[in-house]
Every structure is written in structure tokens, then in C-alpha cells.
Amino acid sequence: MLQQEKDIIAEAARQLTICNACRYCEGYCDVWDAIEIRREFSPHDVLHLANLCHDCRDCFYACPYIPPHEFAINIPKIMKESRMISYKQFVFPKAFRWILDRFAQTYFILTFLIFLALMTYVVFLHGATIFYKSYLPMQLLFPPYIFLLLEYSMYAYVFILWYIEGSKYWKYISKGAKVEIKSVFKALGDVFLHKNFRGGGTGCAYPYDKGNYFRLVAHALVMFGFIIDWVGILFYPFVSLSFILLYLLGSLMMFAGSVTLLIMSGLADKNVDTEGISSFSGAFLLLSVSGILFFLFLPTPTWTIFFLIRVSSVGSIFLLAPFSKFIHPIFRFLSLVWNRQELAMQQKVMHAP
């Protein structure tokens, strides 16, 4: 760990120690339950709490010790900086950690290169007229066995690297504890119900200091829209209208969610977070727009262009997934599991005879 990263972890531990003494924000999210069972905060604890934090920002606006107070408490900001350290610390292979700082550039360059390669392949196979003159059925664009072979190989690549990174992260935050199945199911409930986007019932104080559920809804739209499209593309080529409509539904959900998140990140209070517009949401915006245009132009030869853009953007997201913010679902989920296990252990201790 670099000295700058050590300083960030130390600052996070300082702020969390003050928060633990104050406890004014108890009930906002799982982070406050997790810090209550600690008296000091090691780097293991800080990285766990950083990924347990969902950046709802309620604590910042409730806190009486935010800057310019001498305590200078800014939990959302220090947690985000600590999350980035966790991504870099456990990324595998280490040689690709630089992508975390240059995701936007890498994503759009890679998407463009994949698109050029696919265009070249399609023109070589079918000729350039399929883009504007002669209509090509989907099952003839790519042979299904080739398309599905590449698709499943890409998924296998992502899941293998995610497993390696997740295993390293779990061993670090839990100090080698075994995963309990009951905690896994409870954590899945936390994920799908977006428990920690609720701010203890007031919603996220994002982008301003008023609690609302816009971020919860937007995040859910992107997440579930992506899952719907991911499941839909498994059935390439689309031989049924229902699959095409399902694919469109996922794209519309991602579009609505990513646009909302982009607008909110642009309007967000810069005293809490100085990052600005999210490049990750921008990637999902391209993904959703290309999916919508693919559907709109499906009756014309031009559909192939937007389908290739869609495939290229999906390919880039998955190829970069282990080296980008797209690793956050893995780390956040594992932190939710560990939080559930810690709380269960605490309950056992409290009720022990």
C-alpha cells in the first residue's frame, strides 16, 4: 500500500473513531451498526466499512462536525477514497490497476476498437450493403454457436477474475472467516431491496441535503435493467418477439436510471464529493441508447450498426469489469455478508448465558 493510501486509511480511521463516540447518525445505514461493535478501526475494518457504505450522504448533512469544524468529518468522501484503495489493492492481475484511474478513456477506446473489428468481420462475411440496403436476419449476422461461444467465454473470464478478487477481499476483511449461507441470503435481500439506499427511512440526501428516493430508484433501474438485458442476450438470436421486447425493457430501464444518475452526479454537492460526472453511468448510457436504437431500427437494414455498437459496449464493460468500478457489486455484497455475520455473532454474545 502506498504512503498516500495509508494516509487515507488513517484519516478514515480517525473520522470513524469520532463518529463512534458521537453516534448521532445511528440508524441511517448498516455502517453505523457495524462501527458500534468496534472500539478501533484497522485497515481491514476501514476497507470493509468503505464498501459497506452506499454513499447515501445522510450522515454528512446530519453531522455537526463537518468542515469547517476542526474535526472535519466527511464520511461519504473518505469512504469513497477508501473504496478506490480496496479496488486497487485486490485487483487481479495487478498490472491492470491503472485502468481504475482511466476507466472512461479505456472504455470508449476499447468499445471503438471492438466495433471496428466487428464491422470488418461483418463486411467481410456479408458485404457493406447489409447496413443500408439488403436486410440481414439476426440469425445470419453471427453464427449462433460462435456468438454464444464468445459470450460464455467472456462471462467465464469475468467470473473467474471476480472470484479471485472477491476471495482476496473476503479473506482480508473477515480475517479468514468462513462464509455462512444464512448471511449470504440475508445479504442478497439487502441488495435486491436496496436497504442501504433508504437512509433509515428518509432516503438518500443526494444530490442535495433533502432525503429522497431518486437514487434508490435510479440505481434499481440500472441494476435490474442490466440483469434483464444480460439474461435476454443469452437467447441470441432472438427468435421470438417476447425476447426482443424484454431486451428493450432492460434498455429503457438502464436509460432512465443512468440519465437520472448522471444528472444527479452533476448537481451533487461538491463539498461532499468532488468527482463530478460519473463515467461509469456514461458507459451504461451508451449501452442503453444503443439497445433502444437497435429496437427502433430493427425493421430496417440499419439495425445491424446499432446492434454492433451494443455488442461492443457490452464487451468492453465485461472485459474491463475486473479492473473498474464494476467490481463494486462483488466487494459491496461481500461486505454485506460479513456485516450480517458480525451482527449474528454479536447477537449470540449478547444472549449467551
MILUM-723557 format. One record per residue (C-alpha): residue number from 1; residue in one letter; x, y, z. Coordinates in Angstrom, 2 decimals, decimal comma, padded with zeros to 5 digits, always signed. Last residue first. Layout:
REM MILUM-723557
<rec NUM; 'a'; <X; Y; Z>>
...
This chain:
REM MILUM-723557
<rec 353; 'p'; <-025,92; -017,24; +029,42>>
<rec 352; 'a'; <-025,15; -016,01; +025,86>>
<rec 351; 'h'; <-027,75; -013,56; +024,54>>
<rec 350; 'm'; <-025,34; -010,66; +023,95>>
<rec 349; 'v'; <-022,60; -012,93; +022,56>>
<rec 348; 'k'; <-025,00; -014,63; +020,17>>
<rec 347; 'q'; <-026,34; -011,27; +018,99>>
<rec 346; 'q'; <-022,80; -010,06; +018,30>>
<rec 345; 'm'; <-022,08; -013,16; +016,23>>
<rec 344; 'a'; <-025,21; -012,52; +014,16>>
<rec 343; 'l'; <-024,21; -008,87; +013,69>>
<rec 342; 'e'; <-020,76; -009,93; +012,53>>
<rec 341; 'q'; <-022,22; -012,46; +010,09>>
<rec 340; 'r'; <-024,62; -009,92; +008,60>>
<rec 339; 'n'; <-021,81; -007,39; +008,24>>
<rec 338; 'w'; <-019,64; -010,01; +006,56>>
<rec 337; 'v'; <-022,38; -010,73; +004,02>>
<rec 336; 'l'; <-022,94; -007,01; +003,36>>
<rec 335; 's'; <-019,19; -006,57; +002,94>>
<rec 334; 'l'; <-019,19; -009,46; +000,46>>
<rec 333; 'f'; <-022,00; -007,78; -001,49>>
<rec 332; 'r'; <-020,16; -004,47; -001,58>>
<rec 331; 'f'; <-016,96; -006,14; -002,78>>
<rec 330; 'i'; <-018,70; -008,04; -005,58>>
<rec 329; 'p'; <-021,03; -005,22; -006,67>>
<rec 328; 'h'; <-018,01; -002,83; -006,61>>
<rec 327; 'i'; <-016,03; -004,74; -009,25>>
<rec 326; 'f'; <-017,85; -002,74; -011,93>>
<rec 325; 'k'; <-015,88; +000,26; -010,66>>
<rec 324; 's'; <-013,11; -000,94; -012,96>>
<rec 323; 'f'; <-010,41; -003,59; -013,33>>
<rec 322; 'p'; <-012,44; -006,82; -013,01>>
<rec 321; 'a'; <-015,22; -005,35; -015,23>>
<rec 320; 'l'; <-012,93; -004,15; -018,03>>
<rec 319; 'l'; <-013,66; -007,08; -020,36>>
<rec 318; 'f'; <-017,29; -007,10; -019,22>>
<rec 317; 'i'; <-017,89; -003,40; -019,85>>
<rec 316; 's'; <-015,99; -003,51; -023,14>>
<rec 315; 'g'; <-018,00; -006,47; -024,46>>
<rec 314; 'v'; <-021,28; -004,80; -023,57>>
<rec 313; 's'; <-020,22; -001,64; -025,41>>
<rec 312; 's'; <-019,15; -003,64; -028,48>>
<rec 311; 'v'; <-022,34; -005,74; -028,53>>
<rec 310; 'r'; <-024,46; -002,59; -028,37>>
<rec 309; 'i'; <-022,45; -000,83; -031,06>>
<rec 308; 'l'; <-022,79; -003,96; -033,20>>
<rec 307; 'f'; <-026,55; -003,99; -032,60>>
<rec 306; 'f'; <-026,68; -000,32; -033,53>>
<rec 305; 'i'; <-024,98; -000,97; -036,87>>
<rec 304; 't'; <-027,03; -004,11; -037,58>>
<rec 303; 'w'; <-030,33; -002,29; -037,14>>
<rec 302; 't'; <-029,52; -000,15; -040,19>>
<rec 301; 'p'; <-031,03; -002,78; -042,51>>
<rec 300; 't'; <-034,52; -001,62; -041,44>>
<rec 299; 'p'; <-037,29; -003,24; -039,35>>
<rec 298; 'l'; <-034,93; -003,35; -036,31>>
<rec 297; 'f'; <-034,27; +000,39; -036,43>>
<rec 296; 'l'; <-036,24; +001,20; -033,28>>
<rec 295; 'f'; <-035,01; -001,93; -031,46>>
<rec 294; 'f'; <-031,33; -001,30; -032,19>>
<rec 293; 'l'; <-031,87; +002,35; -031,29>>
<rec 292; 'i'; <-033,07; +001,32; -027,81>>
<rec 291; 'g'; <-030,14; -001,04; -027,27>>
<rec 290; 's'; <-027,62; +001,55; -028,48>>
<rec 289; 'v'; <-029,10; +004,07; -026,04>>
<rec 288; 's'; <-028,88; +001,62; -023,12>>
<rec 287; 'l'; <-025,22; +000,70; -023,56>>
<rec 286; 'l'; <-024,21; +004,29; -024,23>>
<rec 285; 'l'; <-025,98; +005,33; -021,00>>
<rec 284; 'f'; <-024,36; +002,42; -019,14>>
<rec 283; 'a'; <-020,93; +003,76; -020,08>>
<rec 282; 'g'; <-021,93; +007,26; -019,01>>
<rec 281; 's'; <-023,02; +005,92; -015,61>>
<rec 280; 'f'; <-019,47; +004,64; -015,16>>
<rec 279; 's'; <-018,03; +007,97; -016,29>>
<rec 278; 's'; <-019,76; +009,64; -013,33>>
<rec 277; 'i'; <-019,99; +013,42; -013,62>>
<rec 276; 'g'; <-018,31; +015,27; -010,73>>
<rec 275; 'e'; <-015,62; +013,68; -008,53>>
<rec 274; 't'; <-015,52; +016,44; -005,90>>
<rec 273; 'd'; <-017,75; +014,72; -003,36>>
<rec 272; 'v'; <-019,27; +016,07; -000,19>>
<rec 271; 'n'; <-018,48; +019,77; -000,56>>
<rec 270; 'k'; <-019,20; +019,35; -004,27>>
<rec 269; 'd'; <-022,92; +018,95; -003,54>>
<rec 268; 'a'; <-024,38; +016,88; -006,34>>
<rec 267; 'l'; <-025,90; +018,54; -009,41>>
<rec 266; 'g'; <-023,70; +016,77; -011,96>>
<rec 265; 's'; <-023,98; +013,50; -010,06>>
<rec 264; 'm'; <-027,77; +013,90; -010,05>>
<rec 263; 'i'; <-027,95; +014,46; -013,79>>
<rec 262; 'l'; <-025,74; +011,44; -014,47>>
<rec 261; 'l'; <-027,71; +009,27; -012,03>>
<rec 260; 't'; <-031,03; +010,22; -013,66>>
<rec 259; 'v'; <-029,66; +009,55; -017,14>>
<rec 258; 's'; <-028,30; +006,18; -015,95>>
<rec 257; 'g'; <-031,62; +005,10; -014,43>>
<rec 256; 'a'; <-033,88; +006,11; -017,32>>
<rec 255; 'f'; <-031,53; +004,60; -019,89>>
<rec 254; 'm'; <-030,97; +001,41; -017,89>>
<rec 253; 'm'; <-034,73; +000,88; -017,58>>
<rec 252; 'l'; <-035,26; +001,58; -021,28>>
<rec 251; 's'; <-032,50; -000,87; -022,21>>
<rec 250; 'g'; <-033,94; -003,62; -019,99>>
<rec 249; 'l'; <-037,40; -003,13; -021,47>>
<rec 248; 'l'; <-035,98; -003,26; -025,00>>
<rec 247; 'y'; <-034,31; -006,63; -024,31>>
<rec 246; 'l'; <-037,59; -007,96; -022,92>>
<rec 245; 'l'; <-039,35; -006,69; -026,05>>
<rec 244; 'i'; <-036,81; -008,52; -028,21>>
<rec 243; 'f'; <-037,20; -011,69; -026,15>>
<rec 242; 's'; <-041,01; -011,52; -026,44>>
<rec 241; 'l'; <-040,77; -011,04; -030,21>>
<rec 240; 's'; <-039,34; -014,55; -030,50>>
<rec 239; 'v'; <-036,39; -015,89; -032,49>>
<rec 238; 'f'; <-033,93; -013,54; -030,82>>
<rec 237; 'p'; <-030,57; -014,95; -031,89>>
<rec 236; 'y'; <-029,32; -014,93; -029,19>>
<rec 235; 'f'; <-031,03; -016,31; -026,07>>
<rec 234; 'l'; <-028,26; -015,39; -023,60>>
<rec 233; 'i'; <-028,80; -011,82; -024,77>>
<rec 232; 'g'; <-032,01; -011,70; -022,74>>
<rec 231; 'v'; <-030,41; -012,69; -019,41>>
<rec 230; 'w'; <-027,90; -009,85; -019,68>>
<rec 229; 'd'; <-030,63; -007,49; -020,84>>
<rec 228; 'i'; <-032,78; -008,26; -017,80>>
<rec 227; 'i'; <-029,79; -008,08; -015,44>>
<rec 226; 'f'; <-028,77; -004,69; -016,88>>
<rec 225; 'g'; <-032,30; -003,35; -016,44>>
<rec 224; 'f'; <-032,37; -004,69; -012,87>>
<rec 223; 'm'; <-029,20; -002,83; -011,94>>
<rec 222; 'v'; <-029,84; +000,36; -013,91>>
<rec 221; 'l'; <-033,45; +000,67; -012,74>>
<rec 220; 'a'; <-032,51; -000,17; -009,14>>
<rec 219; 'h'; <-029,82; +002,52; -009,13>>
<rec 218; 'a'; <-032,30; +005,10; -010,44>>
<rec 217; 'v'; <-035,00; +004,11; -007,93>>
<rec 216; 'l'; <-032,64; +004,26; -004,95>>
<rec 215; 'r'; <-031,12; +007,49; -006,21>>
<rec 214; 'f'; <-034,50; +009,17; -006,59>>
<rec 213; 'y'; <-035,69; +008,03; -003,16>>
<rec 212; 'n'; <-035,43; +011,36; -001,34>>
<rec 211; 'g'; <-033,81; +012,95; +001,71>>
<rec 210; 'k'; <-033,08; +016,66; +001,39>>
<rec 209; 'd'; <-029,46; +017,83; +001,67>>
<rec 208; 'y'; <-028,91; +017,91; -002,07>>
<rec 207; 'p'; <-027,88; +015,36; -004,72>>
<rec 206; 'y'; <-028,50; +013,18; -002,79>>
<rec 205; 'a'; <-029,63; +013,04; +000,82>>
<rec 204; 'c'; <-030,62; +009,42; +000,27>>
<rec 203; 'g'; <-034,00; +008,17; +001,53>>
<rec 202; 't'; <-035,67; +009,17; +004,80>>
<rec 201; 'g'; <-036,42; +005,68; +006,09>>
<rec 200; 'g'; <-033,11; +004,71; +007,67>>
<rec 199; 'g'; <-031,27; +006,26; +004,76>>
<rec 198; 'r'; <-033,17; +004,13; +002,24>>
<rec 197; 'f'; <-030,28; +003,39; -000,13>>
<rec 196; 'n'; <-028,93; +000,90; +002,40>>
<rec 195; 'k'; <-031,86; -001,49; +002,04>>
<rec 194; 'h'; <-031,75; -001,67; -001,75>>
<rec 193; 'l'; <-034,35; -004,48; -001,67>>
<rec 192; 'f'; <-032,30; -006,55; -004,10>>
<rec 191; 'v'; <-029,03; -005,97; -002,26>>
<rec 190; 'd'; <-030,24; -006,27; +001,33>>
<rec 189; 'g'; <-032,13; -009,45; +000,41>>
<rec 188; 'l'; <-028,97; -010,87; -001,11>>
<rec 187; 'a'; <-027,22; -010,02; +002,16>>
<rec 186; 'k'; <-029,79; -012,06; +004,08>>
<rec 185; 'f'; <-029,24; -014,99; +001,72>>
<rec 184; 'v'; <-025,46; -014,81; +002,13>>
<rec 183; 's'; <-025,75; -014,48; +005,92>>
<rec 182; 'k'; <-027,67; -017,76; +006,10>>
<rec 181; 'i'; <-025,04; -019,43; +003,89>>
<rec 180; 'e'; <-022,20; -018,59; +006,31>>
<rec 179; 'v'; <-018,87; -017,74; +004,67>>
<rec 178; 'k'; <-015,88; -018,99; +006,63>>
<rec 177; 'a'; <-013,66; -016,50; +008,43>>
<rec 176; 'g'; <-010,17; -015,79; +007,05>>
<rec 175; 'k'; <-009,53; -012,36; +008,51>>
<rec 174; 's'; <-013,06; -011,24; +007,60>>
<rec 173; 'i'; <-011,96; -008,09; +005,75>>
<rec 172; 'y'; <-008,81; -009,57; +004,20>>
<rec 171; 'k'; <-010,04; -013,09; +003,45>>
<rec 170; 'w'; <-013,13; -011,61; +001,81>>
<rec 169; 'y'; <-011,08; -009,24; -000,38>>
<rec 168; 'k'; <-008,76; -011,99; -001,58>>
<rec 167; 's'; <-011,70; -014,26; -002,36>>
<rec 166; 'g'; <-013,50; -011,44; -004,16>>
<rec 165; 'e'; <-010,51; -010,72; -006,37>>
<rec 164; 'i'; <-010,07; -014,38; -007,34>>
<rec 163; 'y'; <-013,82; -014,90; -007,79>>
<rec 162; 'w'; <-014,13; -011,72; -009,84>>
<rec 161; 'l'; <-011,29; -012,94; -012,05>>
<rec 160; 'i'; <-013,02; -016,28; -012,63>>
<rec 159; 'f'; <-016,42; -014,61; -013,08>>
<rec 158; 'v'; <-015,11; -012,22; -015,71>>
<rec 157; 'y'; <-013,29; -014,86; -017,78>>
<rec 156; 'a'; <-016,27; -017,23; -017,60>>
<rec 155; 'y'; <-018,58; -014,46; -018,77>>
<rec 154; 'm'; <-016,27; -013,73; -021,71>>
<rec 153; 's'; <-016,14; -017,41; -022,65>>
<rec 152; 'y'; <-019,95; -017,53; -022,47>>
<rec 151; 'e'; <-020,25; -014,69; -024,97>>
<rec 150; 'l'; <-017,54; -015,92; -027,32>>
<rec 149; 'l'; <-019,13; -019,38; -027,52>>
<rec 148; 'l'; <-022,61; -017,83; -027,78>>
<rec 147; 'f'; <-021,64; -015,73; -030,79>>
<rec 146; 'i'; <-019,76; -018,57; -032,49>>
<rec 145; 'y'; <-022,60; -021,08; -031,95>>
<rec 144; 'p'; <-025,20; -018,53; -033,06>>
<rec 143; 'p'; <-023,48; -017,83; -036,41>>
<rec 142; 'f'; <-023,26; -014,05; -036,47>>
<rec 141; 'l'; <-025,40; -011,86; -038,69>>
<rec 140; 'l'; <-027,36; -014,82; -040,09>>
<rec 139; 'q'; <-029,59; -015,44; -037,05>>
<rec 138; 'm'; <-030,33; -011,72; -036,95>>
<rec 137; 'p'; <-031,88; -011,59; -040,42>>
<rec 136; 'l'; <-029,97; -009,40; -042,90>>
<rec 135; 'y'; <-031,82; -006,69; -044,83>>
<rec 134; 's'; <-030,10; -005,56; -048,03>>
<rec 133; 'k'; <-029,71; -001,81; -048,48>>
<rec 132; 'y'; <-028,18; +000,31; -045,73>>
<rec 131; 'f'; <-026,00; -001,71; -043,35>>
<rec 130; 'i'; <-026,36; -005,01; -045,23>>
<rec 129; 't'; <-024,80; -003,31; -048,29>>
<rec 128; 'a'; <-021,32; -003,45; -046,74>>
<rec 127; 'g'; <-020,73; -007,11; -047,60>>
<rec 126; 'h'; <-021,83; -010,26; -045,75>>
<rec 125; 'l'; <-018,74; -012,01; -044,38>>
<rec 124; 'f'; <-016,02; -009,41; -044,98>>
<rec 123; 'v'; <-018,43; -006,62; -044,08>>
<rec 122; 'v'; <-019,43; -008,45; -040,89>>
<rec 121; 'y'; <-015,82; -009,12; -039,83>>
<rec 120; 't'; <-014,71; -005,56; -040,53>>
<rec 119; 'm'; <-017,68; -004,16; -038,61>>
<rec 118; 'l'; <-016,91; -006,46; -035,69>>
<rec 117; 'a'; <-013,27; -005,33; -035,55>>
<rec 116; 'l'; <-014,24; -001,68; -035,83>>
<rec 115; 'f'; <-016,79; -002,07; -033,01>>
<rec 114; 'i'; <-014,23; -003,83; -030,81>>
<rec 113; 'l'; <-011,80; -000,95; -031,38>>
<rec 112; 'f'; <-014,46; +001,68; -030,61>>
<rec 111; 't'; <-015,54; -000,08; -027,40>>
<rec 110; 'l'; <-011,90; -000,37; -026,31>>
<rec 109; 'i'; <-011,32; +003,35; -026,88>>
<rec 108; 'f'; <-014,57; +004,22; -025,07>>
<rec 107; 'y'; <-013,79; +002,04; -022,05>>
<rec 106; 't'; <-010,11; +002,98; -021,75>>
<rec 105; 'q'; <-010,83; +006,70; -021,81>>
<rec 104; 'a'; <-013,65; +006,42; -019,27>>
<rec 103; 'f'; <-011,82; +003,97; -016,99>>
<rec 102; 'r'; <-008,60; +005,89; -016,60>>
<rec 101; 'd'; <-007,93; +005,79; -012,84>>
<rec 100; 'l'; <-009,26; +002,24; -012,39>>
<rec 99; 'i'; <-007,47; +001,22; -015,59>>
<rec 98; 'w'; <-004,12; +001,71; -013,81>>
<rec 97; 'r'; <-004,88; -001,43; -011,75>>
<rec 96; 'f'; <-004,22; -003,57; -014,84>>
<rec 95; 'a'; <-000,74; -004,82; -013,92>>
<rec 94; 'k'; <-002,09; -006,07; -010,59>>
<rec 93; 'p'; <-003,77; -009,04; -012,29>>
<rec 92; 'f'; <-006,06; -009,09; -010,36>>
<rec 91; 'v'; <-007,39; -006,09; -008,45>>
<rec 90; 'f'; <-007,25; -006,55; -004,68>>
<rec 89; 'q'; <-005,39; -003,43; -003,56>>
<rec 88; 'k'; <-006,63; -001,23; -006,40>>
<rec 87; 'y'; <-010,31; -001,88; -005,69>>
<rec 86; 's'; <-009,75; -001,51; -001,93>>
<rec 85; 'i'; <-007,97; +001,83; -002,46>>
<rec 84; 'm'; <-010,93; +003,07; -004,52>>
<rec 83; 'r'; <-013,23; +002,13; -001,67>>
<rec 82; 's'; <-011,06; +004,16; +000,74>>
<rec 81; 'e'; <-011,46; +007,31; -001,38>>
<rec 80; 'k'; <-015,23; +006,76; -001,47>>
<rec 79; 'm'; <-015,31; +006,24; +002,30>>
<rec 78; 'i'; <-013,33; +009,43; +002,86>>
<rec 77; 'k'; <-015,82; +011,42; +000,78>>
<rec 76; 'p'; <-019,00; +009,95; +002,27>>
<rec 75; 'i'; <-017,62; +010,24; +005,86>>
<rec 74; 'n'; <-016,74; +013,93; +005,79>>
<rec 73; 'i'; <-015,82; +014,91; +009,36>>
<rec 72; 'a'; <-013,50; +017,94; +009,63>>
<rec 71; 'f'; <-012,95; +017,63; +013,41>>
<rec 70; 'e'; <-011,87; +021,30; +013,43>>
<rec 69; 'h'; <-015,29; +022,36; +012,14>>
<rec 68; 'p'; <-015,03; +023,97; +008,68>>
<rec 67; 'p'; <-015,83; +021,26; +007,71>>
<rec 66; 'i'; <-018,36; +018,72; +009,05>>
<rec 65; 'y'; <-018,68; +018,29; +012,83>>
<rec 64; 'p'; <-022,42; +018,82; +013,42>>
<rec 63; 'c'; <-023,24; +015,77; +011,22>>
<rec 62; 'a'; <-026,77; +015,39; +009,86>>
<rec 61; 'y'; <-025,86; +016,60; +006,38>>
<rec 60; 'f'; <-022,88; +014,27; +006,14>>
<rec 59; 'c'; <-024,71; +011,29; +007,66>>
<rec 58; 'd'; <-027,46; +011,40; +005,05>>
<rec 57; 'r'; <-024,84; +011,02; +002,32>>
<rec 56; 'c'; <-026,38; +007,90; +000,69>>
<rec 55; 'd'; <-022,87; +006,78; -000,31>>
<rec 54; 'h'; <-023,65; +003,05; -000,15>>
<rec 53; 'c'; <-021,16; +002,41; +002,68>>
<rec 52; 'l'; <-020,50; -001,31; +003,16>>
<rec 51; 'n'; <-017,61; -000,94; +000,73>>
<rec 50; 'a'; <-015,96; +001,71; +002,90>>
<rec 49; 'l'; <-016,86; -000,22; +006,04>>
<rec 48; 'h'; <-014,92; -003,27; +004,86>>
<rec 47; 'l'; <-011,97; -001,16; +003,70>>
<rec 46; 'v'; <-011,86; +000,62; +007,07>>
<rec 45; 'd'; <-012,19; -002,56; +009,12>>
<rec 44; 'h'; <-009,26; -004,32; +007,43>>
<rec 43; 'p'; <-007,21; -001,10; +007,69>>
<rec 42; 's'; <-007,81; -001,31; +011,48>>
<rec 41; 'f'; <-010,51; +000,69; +013,21>>
<rec 40; 'e'; <-010,75; +000,92; +016,98>>
<rec 39; 'r'; <-013,51; +000,29; +019,51>>
<rec 38; 'r'; <-015,73; -001,76; +017,24>>
<rec 37; 'i'; <-019,26; -003,17; +017,67>>
<rec 36; 'e'; <-020,83; +000,24; +017,07>>
<rec 35; 'i'; <-018,92; +000,65; +013,80>>
<rec 34; 'a'; <-021,01; -002,06; +012,13>>
<rec 33; 'd'; <-024,39; -000,73; +013,24>>
<rec 32; 'w'; <-023,41; +002,66; +011,90>>
<rec 31; 'v'; <-022,26; +001,23; +008,57>>
<rec 30; 'd'; <-025,53; -000,67; +008,15>>
<rec 29; 'c'; <-027,45; +002,50; +007,33>>
<rec 28; 'y'; <-029,10; +005,61; +008,81>>
<rec 27; 'g'; <-029,92; +004,03; +012,15>>
<rec 26; 'e'; <-027,21; +005,67; +014,24>>
<rec 25; 'c'; <-026,19; +009,02; +012,78>>
<rec 24; 'y'; <-025,70; +010,80; +016,12>>
<rec 23; 'r'; <-023,37; +008,03; +017,30>>
<rec 22; 'c'; <-020,89; +010,60; +018,72>>
<rec 21; 'a'; <-018,12; +008,35; +020,02>>
<rec 20; 'n'; <-018,34; +006,04; +017,02>>
<rec 19; 'c'; <-018,32; +009,05; +014,71>>
<rec 18; 'i'; <-015,08; +010,29; +016,28>>
<rec 17; 't'; <-013,48; +006,86; +015,77>>
<rec 16; 'l'; <-014,82; +006,74; +012,21>>
<rec 15; 'q'; <-013,14; +010,06; +011,42>>
<rec 14; 'r'; <-009,76; +008,93; +012,71>>
<rec 13; 'a'; <-009,98; +005,53; +010,98>>
<rec 12; 'a'; <-010,79; +007,27; +007,68>>
<rec 11; 'e'; <-007,78; +009,56; +008,16>>
<rec 10; 'a'; <-005,54; +006,54; +008,77>>
<rec 9; 'i'; <-006,88; +004,83; +005,65>>
<rec 8; 'i'; <-006,26; +007,97; +003,60>>
<rec 7; 'd'; <-002,72; +008,28; +004,98>>
<rec 6; 'k'; <-002,01; +004,65; +004,15>>
<rec 5; 'e'; <-003,16; +005,31; +000,58>>
<rec 4; 'q'; <-000,76; +008,24; +000,27>>
<rec 3; 'q'; <+002,02; +006,07; +001,68>>
<rec 2; 'l'; <+001,39; +003,41; -000,99>>
<rec 1; 'm'; <+000,00; +000,00; +000,00>>
